[in-house]
């Protein structure tokens, strides 16, 4: 699916994969986020994704010209999940809206695991 921005002189299409990659990069900059998670629904196994495959832990939908982002994350042990979530939402909302020009209607965060950071 692609998001389209139409003006009088141009038409810009943005693939949701591009938005997911950018949102994943922004999320990894947030305090307390260890990484994105891939969930195997069949086995119930959660896997920490490498930086080059962040988009597998993010779902992007365009609903009524607004973005909906679903993040499957692994957080650092000992941090407040609420604080990490609020930080992630505010950073992603600001930066992705500036990057794409689309408003964000909803951000869902699914904490799939906790990791101890060395």
N, C-alpha and C positions, 0 to 999 in steps of 0.2 A: 504494500500500500504506500502511496506517496501523498504527501501533503502539498497542496498547491497554494501559492500566493499570487493573486492576480491584481495587477494595477493597470492603469491606462496604457502603459507602454511596454509592460513585460509580464511574463508568466514564469514563475520559479517553482520547480518541483523538488521536494526534499524527500528522499527515501527514508522510511522509518528506521532502516538499518544504520543510516548516518546519525540520526537522532539518538538511537540507542548507544552507539559508540561514543558519542560526545557525552551523553548523560552518564555512561559508565566511567569515563575518565574523570568527570566532575565528582562523581560519588567516591572514587578511590582517593581523592584529595581530602575527603572529610575525615575528621578525627573519629577514631573508633571503628572505622570500616576496615576489615582485614581483606575482604574481597567479595566478588560476586559468587553466587552458588548456582550450580546446575542440579536440579532435582530429578532423579529418576523415579517417576511416579510408580512404575511397576514394582521396583524393589524398595522404594522408600529411602534410597541412598542419596546423600547430599555430597557433592564434590566441589571443592574450591577450584575456581577457574583461574587459568593463567591470564595475564594482562592482555594477551592478544586475542582472547576469546570472551571478553567481557559481555558482549552482546547476548550471549546465551542465558545470562542471568537477568536480562531486562526485557520486558515486553512493552512495546509502544503501540498505542492505538490512537487513531484520529477519529474522535466522535464529535460531530457538530462543530467542526473547525476548532476543536480544543483537543489538546493532547492528554492522554491518560498513560501514565508510566507505572509499571509494576517492577519493583526491585526485589530480587531474591539475594539477600546479603548474609555474610558471616561477619559477626562483630567481635571485637576484642574482649577478652575476659576481663571483668572488673570494671567495665564502664557502664554508665547508665544508658540503657537501651532507649529510654525516652529522650535523653539529651542527644544521643547519636541520631535518632530519627528526626528530631526537630532541626538539627544542624543539616542533615542530608536534604530534608524537604526545602529548607530556605535556600541553600546553595544551589540545588538543582533547579528549583523554580526560577530563581533570578537568572542564572546563567543560560539555561535552555531557552527561556523566553527571549532573552537578548539575542541568542545565537540563531533561533529559527524564525522569530516573529510571530509564533503561535502562542496563544495563552495556554497555560496548563490548568486543566479542569480538576484533575485528581492525580495524586501520587499515593500508591500503595506500597508499603514496605513489609516484606515477609522475612523475618529473621529465621534463617534456616540452620544456623549453628553458631557456636562460640569457639574461639580459638585463643590459646595463650600465645602472646607475642614475646619473643625472646629479646 
